[in-house]
Amino acid sequence: MNTILEQITTYFETRSPEEILKDWKSLEKYSNVGIPASEFLEATNHVNSIDELIFKWQNEQNMKNKIESPAFMLDFFLYLHKINNTNYEQSCFFS
């Protein structure tokens, strides 16, 4: 089985220019099927940008929920306490 490139090469090598034009004209009725490739790419780009915005919003919401969580805040302040107090013997959190 030949690759598409090999098939196309064989087609153009074995056909006369008149036959190629005749085949091209017979396929002309399929030219208006679907949307142009440029419109498809623009629509795809638009959908992807919306997906990125949704993903960014979800991450912001997750971070907001995490920051507002008491467990998150306690961990944060314990970390700050540990950094600021090198003498752990006097710490009420670390033994």
N, C-alpha and C positions, 0 to 999 in steps of 0.2 A: 504494500500500500504506500502510495506516494504522499509526501507532505503537501500542504496547500500550496506552498511556494512552487514546488515541482509541478503540480497540476496546472497552476496558472502559467508557468513558463512553457509547459508543453502546449497548452491551449493557444498561446500567442505565437508559438513557433509553427504550429500546424495549420493555422487559419490565415486566410487572406484578409487584408484590410476591409474589403467589402463584407466578408462574412462577420467580422468583428462588429462593424457598424450595424449590420442587420440584427445581430444578437443584442446589441446595446439598445436599439430601438424597440425590440420586443420586450425588453425589461423596463422600459420607460414608465409603464403603467404602475410599477411598484415604487416610483420615486416619491410619492406623496403619502406613504404609509408611515404612521407614527410621527413623532416630533423630530425636528433636526437635532443633530448631535450637540450643537452648541446650547440649545435650550435644555436638553437633558443634563448636560454638565452644570449649567447654572442652577437648575433645580436640585441636583445632587449637592452642590456646594451650599445652597441655602439650607437644605435639610441637615447637612453636617454642621453648619454653624449653629443651628437651633439645638442640635444634640450637645454641642460643646457648651452652650449657655446653660442648658438644663444640668449637665454634669457639674459645671462650675457652681450653679446655685445649690445643688444637692450637697456638694462639698462644703460650701459656706454654711448651710443649715446644719450639717453634721458637726462642723467645728463649733458653731454657736451652741448647739445642744451639749457638746462636750464641755465647753467652757462654763456653761451655766450649771453643769452637774456638780453637786457637792463633792463627789469623789474626786473629780478632776481638780477642783480648787484645793482640796486638802493635799493632794499629791504635790501640787505646785508650791504651796506654802511650806510643806515639809522639805522640798528640794531647796527652796530659798533659805530655810532655817539651817539646813545642813551646810550650805555654802558659806553662810555668814558666821556660823559658829564652828570654829575649828576645835574648840575644847568640848568634846562630846560628854565629858564627865558631868558638866553642868547642864546638859541638855535634858529636857523633860521628855523628848521624843526618842532619842537614841541612847542606847546603853552600851 
